[in-house]
């Protein structure tokens, strides 16, 4: 038998396909899975290292289709909170990517808010004229997980048009098509538009269709944070489906949800419409995280046009513009996701304050903050945003537990984090964050599989592995099969669980014992080894 570097013995093998578990041995040679056999078929003396997995689940590494680890990976590379969950591949790109050069370097999405030092990356970024350049730089320095990305739609818009509103000219649209084609050739999985954030929200349906025609030509995917997830949820879904039909690109819906109590009843209809679209032959699927609160910037309580021309903070300080913004926030005219209108100020909890004078507001609801300041919620929000000069990461308590369980049961739903890979040691600088950064996958496996039995173990792991790999065209990952890359996780099904909470989010999950990425162990007995074996991953057509 060929050389065996690692022999994982007597584990409960869940291969990622959805098939029932079986007791078996997994052999790793180099960066690949060499064989999977019934227990005892491979002599232990044939292996350089033998790992006893008795009582443990052995499964493929988890693939996070909605990661915000761009800046954390630049700062550290270890991706600790993800590796300890069993994540071996990070797929990034919601709205923003640091390349190709032309857009802002700092991530405009506050759910990726990351105040840590990222060294000289910002100085190097102007030289990243092609999409692939930032991955080449990242993997050359070293990262623990595999990394891949969609092209951020906001980056694409900024490259061609800056932060300006209004229709793209013929030349600007042609620039978008060209840059999109180059990104696909460089290994992008497709394009991602987050349609509640500027400048993505400035793009029309027709313009997105034109970009997605290029994506479809290369076999890529249109992935979207829809224009509405609350009262306009069905309209947002209709637009996503229209883009798929007209462009020919498969559609993936980020973090499926019905946001706001008054809109919870829309989820069954949303599921029914996705089922109907699939029945007619439209390739549409979705992903989700297992929490009833979302996380994004406090800036999202204000209309997106407040950021037009890149003048968001300037507009907050201008009395005339401020009055217009306030009027729209209090009485939304439609066409944007008015967060307070759907949630109520009492369900909005800003936590991402950077300045010392604002730390008193961490963890308090916007309604409480407004009362403390003797203001209405709009003025309080605008003043704090102007004071901070950043979008202020905020938790929005808006979703239904019943809907969450209903979504988990859908065969076309995957698991994702919508978060970056963090380290508890950063807590004092990072400040509070969403617990999904630390607990997403163990929460599903502990709470919704073991404790509440919402879905079976095999289906949960399929939603974290092969289902994601198949959507992305990663034909050599996501399954335990001979010849596949050795991204492997060993976890204890009796103890796996999340520990991060909204009150104390910087807590690593428990139960994941060992993790290999490309055959190299990055987690051993729950401790990060410091190894950086991650690689750039791309769809099989362009790998």
C-alpha positions in Angstrom: 0.0 0.0 0.0 1.2 3.5 -0.7 2.6 5.6 2.1 0.0 6.6 4.7 0.7 9.8 6.6 -2.4 9.7 8.9 -4.8 6.8 9.6 -8.0 7.9 11.4 -9.4 4.7 12.9 -12.8 3.5 14.2 -14.7 6.7 13.5 -18.4 7.2 12.7 -17.8 8.2 9.1 -20.3 10.8 7.8 -19.1 11.2 4.2 -20.9 14.4 3.3 -23.2 12.9 0.7 -26.2 12.6 3.1 -25.8 8.8 3.2 -26.1 7.1 6.7 -23.0 7.0 8.9 -20.8 3.9 9.1 -17.9 2.9 11.2 -14.7 3.1 9.2 -11.1 4.1 8.8 -9.9 7.1 6.8 -6.3 7.1 5.4 -4.6 10.3 4.3 -1.5 10.4 2.1 0.0 13.8 1.4 -2.8 16.3 0.7 -5.3 13.7 -0.4 -7.6 11.0 1.0 -6.0 7.7 0.1 -8.8 5.3 1.1 -11.8 4.8 3.3 -12.3 1.2 4.5 -14.2 -0.8 7.1 -12.4 -0.7 10.4 -9.2 -2.7 10.8 -8.6 -3.2 7.0 -5.5 -1.1 7.0 -2.7 -2.2 9.4 -1.8 0.5 11.9 1.9 -0.2 11.2 1.4 1.1 7.7 0.8 4.6 8.9 3.1 7.2 10.2 0.4 8.5 12.6 -2.6 6.7 13.9 -5.5 8.7 15.3 -8.2 7.0 17.4 -11.6 8.3 16.5 -13.7 5.9 18.5 -17.0 7.5 19.5 -16.2 10.5 17.2 -17.7 11.6 13.9 -15.3 11.9 11.0 -16.6 14.1 8.2 -15.4 16.5 5.5 -14.3 20.0 6.4 -17.1 22.6 6.4 -17.2 25.1 3.6 -18.5 28.6 4.6 -20.2 30.0 1.5 -20.6 33.4 3.2 -17.5 34.3 5.0 -16.3 37.8 6.0 -12.7 36.7 6.8 -10.9 38.9 4.3 -9.5 41.3 6.9 -9.0 38.8 9.7 -7.0 36.6 7.4 -4.8 39.5 6.5 -4.3 40.3 10.2 -3.6 36.8 11.4 -4.1 34.0 8.9 -5.2 31.4 11.5 -9.0 32.0 11.3 -9.2 30.6 14.9 -13.0 30.9 15.5 -13.7 29.1 12.2 -11.1 26.4 12.4 -12.4 25.5 15.8 -15.8 25.1 14.3 -14.5 22.7 11.6 -14.4 25.2 8.8 -11.7 24.3 6.3 -12.7 26.6 3.4 -13.7 30.2 3.5 -15.7 31.7 0.5 -15.8 35.5 0.6 -16.9 38.4 -1.5 -20.3 39.6 -0.3 -20.5 43.1 -1.9 -16.8 43.8 -1.5 -13.4 42.3 -2.4 -10.0 44.1 -2.1 -9.2 43.5 -5.7 -9.3 44.4 -8.5 -8.0 47.8 -7.4 -10.4 50.7 -7.8 -12.8 50.4 -4.8 -12.3 51.2 -1.2 -9.9 48.9 0.6 -11.8 48.9 3.9 -14.8 46.6 3.9 -17.9 48.7 3.8 -20.0 46.0 5.4 -20.1 46.4 9.2 -20.8 42.7 9.7 -17.1 42.4 8.7 -16.1 45.3 10.9 -12.6 44.6 11.9 -10.5 47.3 13.6 -7.3 45.2 13.9 -4.1 46.2 12.2 -3.8 44.6 8.8 -0.2 45.6 8.3 0.9 46.8 4.9 -2.0 45.2 3.0 -3.7 48.5 2.3 -0.5 49.9 0.8 -0.1 46.8 -1.4 -3.8 46.7 -2.5 -3.4 49.4 -5.3 -1.1 47.0 -7.1 -3.8 44.3 -7.1 -5.1 45.1 -10.6 -6.6 41.6 -11.1 -9.0 39.7 -8.9 -6.5 36.9 -8.3 -3.7 39.1 -7.0 -5.0 39.3 -3.4 -5.4 35.6 -3.2 -1.9 35.1 -4.4 -0.6 37.5 -1.8 -2.7 35.9 0.9 -1.7 32.3 0.3 1.9 33.2 -0.3 2.1 34.6 3.2 0.1 31.7 4.6 -3.5 31.0 5.8 -4.9 28.0 7.7 -8.1 27.5 5.7 -8.6 27.3 2.0 -9.8 30.5 0.5 -12.0 31.5 -2.5 -14.4 34.3 -3.4 -17.1 35.8 -5.5 -16.4 39.2 -7.0 -18.0 41.8 -4.9 -20.7 43.7 -6.8 -20.0 46.8 -4.9 -16.3 46.6 -5.9 -17.4 46.1 -9.5 -19.7 49.2 -9.4 -17.0 51.3 -7.7 -14.4 50.2 -10.3 -16.6 51.5 -13.1 -18.6 54.3 -11.5 -17.3 55.1 -8.0 -20.1 55.8 -5.4 -22.3 57.6 -7.9 -26.0 56.9 -8.1 -27.8 56.7 -11.5 -27.7 54.4 -14.5 -24.4 53.2 -15.7 -23.3 54.6 -19.0 -22.6 52.3 -21.9 -18.9 52.6 -21.3 -19.3 52.0 -17.5 -21.4 48.9 -18.2 -18.8 47.6 -20.6 -16.1 48.1 -18.0 -18.2 46.0 -15.5 -18.5 43.3 -18.1 -14.8 43.3 -18.8 -13.8 43.2 -15.2 -16.3 40.5 -14.4 -14.9 38.4 -17.2 -11.4 38.9 -16.0 -12.4 37.9 -12.5 -14.1 34.7 -13.7 -11.0 33.8 -15.6 -9.0 34.4 -12.4 -11.2 32.0 -10.4 -14.2 33.9 -9.1 -17.2 31.8 -8.3 -19.5 34.5 -9.7 -20.7 37.9 -8.6 -22.2 38.9 -5.3 -24.6 41.9 -4.9 -25.7 43.0 -1.5 -28.6 45.1 -2.5 -29.3 47.0 0.7 -25.8 48.5 0.8 -24.4 51.4 -1.3 -23.2 51.2 -4.0 -24.7 47.8 -4.7 -28.2 49.2 -4.1 -27.6 51.7 -6.9 -27.5 48.9 -9.5 -30.7 48.3 -11.4 -32.1 44.9 -12.2 -31.2 45.4 -15.8 -27.6 46.2 -15.0 -27.2 43.2 -12.7 -28.6 41.0 -15.5 -26.0 42.2 -17.9 -23.2 41.4 -15.4 -24.7 38.0 -14.7 -24.8 37.2 -18.4 -21.0 37.2 -18.2 -21.1 35.1 -15.1 -23.4 32.6 -16.8 -21.0 32.4 -19.8 -18.3 31.1 -17.4 -20.6 28.7 -15.5 -20.6 30.9 -12.4 -23.3 31.8 -9.8 -25.2 35.0 -9.0 -25.3 35.2 -5.1 -27.3 37.9 -3.5 -28.3 39.7 -0.3 -31.7 40.5 -1.7 -33.0 44.0 -1.9 -35.5 43.2 0.9 -35.7 40.5 3.6 -38.7 42.1 5.4 -41.9 43.6 4.0 -40.6 43.4 0.5 -39.2 39.9 0.8 -41.3 38.4 -1.9 -40.5 41.3 -4.2 -36.8 40.9 -3.4 -37.1 37.2 -4.3 -38.9 38.0 -7.5 -36.0 40.2 -8.6 -33.5 37.5 -7.8 -35.4 35.0 -9.8 -35.8 37.4 -12.7 -32.1 38.0 -12.8 -31.5 34.2 -12.9 -34.1 33.7 -15.7 -32.9 36.5 -17.9 -29.1 36.0 -17.4 -29.0 32.2 -17.3 -27.0 32.2 -14.1 -27.8 30.0 -11.1 -29.1 32.0 -8.1 -27.9 31.6 -4.5 -29.7 33.6 -1.8 -27.5 34.7 1.1 -28.8 34.2 4.7 -32.5 33.4 3.9 -34.8 35.1 6.4 -38.1 36.8 7.0 -37.0 39.8 9.0 -39.4 41.6 11.4 -42.3 40.1 13.4 -44.9 41.5 11.0 -43.2 39.6 8.1 -42.6 36.2 9.7 -45.7 34.9 7.9 -43.9 35.4 4.6 -41.4 32.6 5.0 -43.8 29.7 4.0 -44.7 31.7 0.8 -41.0 32.4 0.1 -40.2 28.7 0.4 -43.1 27.8 -1.8 -42.0 30.3 -4.5 -38.5 28.9 -4.5 -39.9 25.4 -4.8 -42.1 26.5 -7.7 -39.1 28.2 -9.4 -37.0 25.0 -9.0 -39.9 22.9 -10.3 -40.0 25.0 -13.5 -36.3 24.4 -14.0 -34.7 27.6 -12.4 -31.5 26.7 -10.4 -32.1 28.6 -7.2 -30.9 27.7 -3.7 -30.1 29.4 -0.4 -28.0 29.4 2.7 -28.7 30.6 6.3 -27.2 31.0 9.8 -28.8 29.5 12.9 -29.7 32.6 14.8 -32.8 34.7 15.2 -30.8 38.0 15.2 -28.9 39.5 12.3 -25.9 41.7 12.3 -24.9 44.7 10.1 -24.2 48.4 10.4 -26.2 50.9 12.3 -25.9 52.9 9.1 -28.5 50.5 7.7 -31.3 52.3 9.7 -30.8 55.2 7.2 -31.7 55.3 3.5 -28.8 54.1 1.2 -28.9 57.3 -0.9 -27.4 59.1 2.2 -24.1 57.6 1.1 -24.3 58.7 -2.5 -21.1 60.1 -3.9 -19.2 58.8 -0.9 -20.5 61.6 1.3 -22.3 59.7 4.0 -20.6 61.3 7.0 -20.5 64.7 5.4 -24.3 64.4 4.8 -24.9 63.5 8.4 -23.3 66.8 9.4 -25.1 68.9 6.8 -28.4 70.3 8.4 -30.3 70.3 5.1 -29.3 66.8 4.1 -29.8 65.6 7.7 -33.4 66.8 7.7 -34.1 64.9 4.5 -32.4 61.7 5.8 -34.4 61.9 9.0 -37.7 62.4 7.2 -37.1 59.3 5.1 -36.0 57.2 8.0 -39.1 58.1 10.0 -41.5 57.6 7.1 -39.8 55.3 4.6 -41.1 55.8 1.0 -40.1 52.3 0.0 -37.3 51.0 -2.2 -34.9 50.3 0.7 -34.7 48.1 3.7 -35.8 50.4 6.6 -34.4 48.4 9.5 -36.1 50.3 12.4 -39.4 50.3 10.5 -39.4 46.5 10.4 -37.8 45.8 13.8 -38.5 48.7 16.1 -35.8 50.7 17.9 -36.1 48.5 20.9 -34.8 45.5 18.8 -31.8 47.3 17.5 -28.6 46.9 19.6 -25.5 48.8 18.5 -22.3 47.2 19.8 -19.4 48.1 17.6 -18.4 51.4 19.1 -14.7 52.4 18.8 -14.5 55.7 20.7 -14.2 55.7 24.5 -17.0 58.2 25.0 -19.4 55.9 23.3 -18.6 52.7 25.2 -21.5 53.4 27.6 -23.9 52.5 24.8 -22.4 49.0 24.0 -25.2 46.4 24.4 -28.0 48.9 24.9 -30.9 49.0 22.6 -31.3 52.0 20.3 -34.4 53.1 22.1 -32.5 53.1 25.4 -29.6 55.0 23.9 -32.0 57.6 22.5 -33.6 58.1 25.9 -30.1 58.4 27.6 -29.3 61.1 25.1 -32.6 62.9 25.2 -33.1 62.4 21.5 -35.4 60.5 19.1 -33.8 57.3 17.7 -33.0 58.9 14.3 -31.0 61.8 15.7 -29.2 59.5 18.2 -28.2 57.2 15.3 -27.0 60.0 13.1 -25.0 61.7 15.8 -23.3 58.4 16.8 -22.5 57.5 13.2 -21.0 61.0 12.6 -19.1 60.7 15.9 -17.6 57.3 15.1 -16.9 57.8 11.4 -17.7 54.1 10.9 -20.8 52.1 10.4 -21.1 50.7 14.0 -21.7 47.0 14.0 -25.3 46.4 15.3 -27.4 43.4 16.2 -31.0 43.3 15.0 -33.3 41.0 16.8 -35.8 40.3 14.0 -36.3 36.6 13.1 -38.5 33.7 14.2 -37.2 30.5 15.7 -40.1 28.6 14.0 -39.0 29.9 10.6 -35.4 29.1 11.3 -36.3 25.5 11.9 -38.5 25.4 8.8 -35.7 26.7 6.7 -33.2 24.2 8.1 -35.4 21.4 6.9 -35.4 22.5 3.2 -33.1 20.3 1.1 -31.8 23.2 -0.9 -30.6 25.2 2.1 -27.0 25.3 3.2 -25.3 26.5 6.4 -23.1 29.7 6.4 -21.8 32.1 9.0 -22.0 35.6 7.5 -19.0 36.3 9.7 -15.2 36.5 9.9 -12.8 34.2 11.6 -11.9 35.9 15.0 -9.8 35.3 18.1 -11.0 35.8 21.7 -7.7 37.5 22.4 -8.9 40.3 20.1 -12.1 40.9 22.2 -10.9 44.1 23.9 -10.0 45.7 20.5 -12.7 44.1 18.4 -15.5 44.8 20.9 -18.8 42.8 20.8 -19.7 40.8 17.7 -22.3 38.4 16.5 -21.9 34.9 18.1 -22.2 33.3 14.6 -18.5 34.1 14.1 -17.7 31.5 16.8 -20.7 29.1 17.0 -22.6 28.6 13.7 -21.7 25.0 12.8 -21.4 23.6 16.3 -24.8 25.3 17.1 -26.5 23.4 14.3 -24.8 20.1 15.2 -25.5 20.5 19.0 -28.8 22.4 19.3 -30.7 21.5 16.1 -29.3 18.0 15.5 -28.5 16.4 18.9 -30.9 18.3 21.2 -33.9 19.3 19.2 -33.6 16.7 16.3 -34.8 19.2 13.7 -32.7 17.6 11.0 -30.6 14.4 11.1 -26.8 14.5 11.5 -26.1 13.3 7.9 -28.2 16.0 6.3 -26.7 18.7 8.5 -23.2 17.7 7.4 -24.3 17.5 3.8 -25.6 21.2 4.1 -22.1 22.2 5.4 -20.0 20.2 2.9 -21.0 18.6 -0.4 -24.0 20.8 -0.9 -21.8 23.9 -0.8 -19.0 22.3 -2.9 -21.5 21.3 -5.6 -23.0 24.8 -5.7 -19.5 26.2 -6.1 -18.2 23.7 -8.6 -15.5 22.4 -6.1 -15.4 18.8 -7.4 -12.5 17.7 -5.3 -13.7 18.8 -1.9 -16.8 18.4 0.3 -16.8 14.6 0.4 -14.8 11.9 2.1 -13.8 9.9 -1.0 -10.5 8.4 -2.2 -8.7 11.0 -4.3 -10.4 14.0 -2.8 -8.4 16.7 -0.9 -8.0 15.8 2.7 -10.0 18.5 4.4 -11.2 16.4 7.4 -12.9 17.1 10.7 -13.1 14.9 13.8 -15.7 15.9 16.4 -17.5 14.5 19.4 -21.3 14.3 18.6 -22.1 14.2 22.3 -20.4 17.5 23.3 -20.2 19.6 20.2 -21.9 23.0 20.7 -21.6 26.7 20.7 -20.6 28.8 23.7 -20.8 32.3 22.2 -23.8 34.4 23.2 -25.0 37.9 22.3 -23.9 39.1 25.7 -20.5 37.2 25.6 -19.8 36.5 22.0 -16.0 36.0 22.1 -16.1 32.3 23.2 -14.8 29.4 21.1 -17.1 26.5 20.4 -16.4 23.1 21.8 -16.5 19.5 20.6 -14.3 19.8 17.4 -11.2 17.8 18.3 -9.1 17.6 15.1 -9.0 19.4 11.7 -6.9 18.7 8.7 -6.6 21.1 5.7 -5.0 19.6 2.6 -3.7 16.8 4.7 -2.0 19.0 7.3 -3.4 19.1 10.8 -4.4 22.7 11.9 -6.3 21.7 15.0 -5.1 18.9 17.4 -7.0 18.1 20.5 -8.9 21.4 20.2 -5.7 23.5 19.9 -4.6 25.4 16.8 -1.3 24.0 15.6 -0.2 27.2 13.8 -0.1 25.4 10.5 -1.0 27.5 7.3 -1.7 24.9 4.6 -4.7 26.8 3.0 -4.9 27.1 -0.7 -6.7 29.3 -3.2 -9.8 27.3 -4.5 -11.7 28.0 -7.6 -14.4 26.3 -9.7 -13.2 23.2 -11.4 -13.4 24.9 -14.8 -10.9 27.5 -13.8 -8.9 25.8 -11.0 
